[in-house]
């Protein structure tokens, strides 16, 4: 299956890195006057950007492999009870192939 499109996390990661660097630089400028401090740029994330950042943090905490499913399938293979429906697999392969050719 081909995945296309633009990845919103690329720009979000760059933005987060840039703002964290700016925060570090801002903390180093302790001796600035209040007028200078009020003129500094401020970044406010939109609700959508905050949601994306939150979703990214949640996804990072989810494991890539579901160990319970893997153990279940391994046990079924060892017991000889694991069966594969060839027609379902062929159907899904053809469906993905058609979708990929349209995209």
Backbone torsions as a table, in degrees:
resi	resn	phi	psi	omega
1	UNK	NA	129.7	-178.9
2	UNK	-94.7	130.1	178.3
3	UNK	-107.7	122.6	-178.9
4	UNK	-122.8	171.1	177.8
5	UNK	114.2	175.0	-175.2
6	UNK	-94.7	141.1	-177.6
7	UNK	-93.1	110.6	-177.3
8	UNK	-68.1	-18.8	-177.8
9	UNK	-71.7	-24.4	-178.7
10	UNK	-61.6	-51.4	-179.7
11	UNK	-69.6	-35.2	-179.5
12	UNK	-65.7	-42.4	178.1
13	UNK	-61.4	-44.4	179.4
14	UNK	-62.9	-40.3	179.9
15	UNK	-65.2	-43.2	180.0
16	UNK	-64.5	-43.5	177.5
17	UNK	-60.9	-44.0	-178.6
18	UNK	-64.1	-42.9	-179.2
19	UNK	-69.9	-34.4	177.8
20	UNK	-69.1	-35.1	175.4
21	UNK	-66.7	-39.7	177.9
22	UNK	-64.0	-38.8	178.2
23	UNK	-62.4	-41.9	178.5
24	UNK	-63.3	-42.5	179.1
25	UNK	-65.0	-37.7	179.6
26	UNK	-64.4	-39.0	-179.5
27	UNK	-68.0	-27.6	179.3
28	UNK	-75.2	-15.9	-178.0
29	UNK	-97.6	53.4	-177.0
30	UNK	-65.4	-32.4	-173.9
31	UNK	-83.4	9.2	180.0
32	UNK	-74.8	148.9	179.4
33	UNK	-76.2	166.4	-178.0
34	UNK	-65.8	-32.4	177.8
35	UNK	-65.5	-43.2	179.0
36	UNK	-65.3	-38.8	-179.7
37	UNK	-64.7	-35.9	-179.2
38	UNK	-72.3	-20.5	-179.7
39	UNK	-86.8	-10.1	-177.1
40	UNK	-69.8	150.9	178.7
41	UNK	-71.4	147.8	176.9
42	UNK	-127.9	144.1	179.4
43	UNK	-111.4	129.6	176.1
44	UNK	-123.6	120.1	179.7
45	UNK	-77.8	140.1	176.6
46	UNK	-69.7	161.2	176.7
47	UNK	-57.3	-36.7	179.2
48	UNK	-65.3	-43.6	179.3
49	UNK	-64.0	-38.7	177.4
50	UNK	-65.2	-39.9	177.9
51	UNK	-63.7	-42.5	179.4
52	UNK	-63.6	-43.7	179.0
53	UNK	-62.8	-42.1	177.3
54	UNK	-63.8	-42.3	178.9
55	UNK	-64.1	-38.7	179.3
56	UNK	-64.2	-39.8	178.7
57	UNK	-65.7	-40.3	178.8
58	UNK	-65.1	-43.7	179.7
59	UNK	-64.0	-33.0	179.2
60	UNK	-67.3	-26.6	-178.9
61	UNK	-85.3	-12.8	-179.9
62	UNK	-85.4	132.2	-179.5
63	UNK	-67.8	149.6	179.5
64	UNK	-72.4	-30.1	-177.2
65	UNK	-116.4	130.3	176.4
66	UNK	-88.0	95.6	-174.5
67	UNK	-57.7	-35.3	-179.7
68	UNK	-64.1	-41.1	178.9
69	UNK	-67.8	-41.5	-179.8
70	UNK	-62.2	-45.0	179.8
71	UNK	-62.8	-40.1	179.8
72	UNK	-63.3	-45.7	-178.4
73	UNK	-67.9	-40.6	177.1
74	UNK	-59.2	-42.9	180.0
75	UNK	-64.1	-41.2	179.5
76	UNK	-66.5	-36.3	177.5
77	UNK	-65.9	-44.9	-179.7
78	UNK	-64.3	-35.0	179.0
79	UNK	-79.4	-13.1	-178.3
80	UNK	80.8	15.8	-179.0
81	UNK	-100.8	1.0	-179.4
82	UNK	-84.7	121.8	178.9
83	UNK	-123.0	150.7	-179.4
84	UNK	-121.5	130.5	177.2
85	UNK	-90.3	104.1	-177.1
86	UNK	-59.1	-35.5	-179.0
87	UNK	-66.3	-39.9	178.1
88	UNK	-64.2	-42.7	-179.9
89	UNK	-64.5	-45.5	179.2
90	UNK	-61.6	-41.7	178.9
91	UNK	-60.2	-47.3	-179.5
92	UNK	-65.6	-38.1	178.5
93	UNK	-64.1	-44.1	179.0
94	UNK	-66.0	-41.2	179.7
95	UNK	-60.5	-47.4	179.3
96	UNK	-64.8	-37.5	178.5
97	UNK	-63.0	-43.6	179.3
98	UNK	-65.6	-43.5	179.1
99	UNK	-62.3	-43.1	179.6
100	UNK	-63.3	-37.5	-179.6
101	UNK	-71.2	-27.8	178.5
102	UNK	-77.6	-30.0	-178.2
103	UNK	-84.7	NA	NA
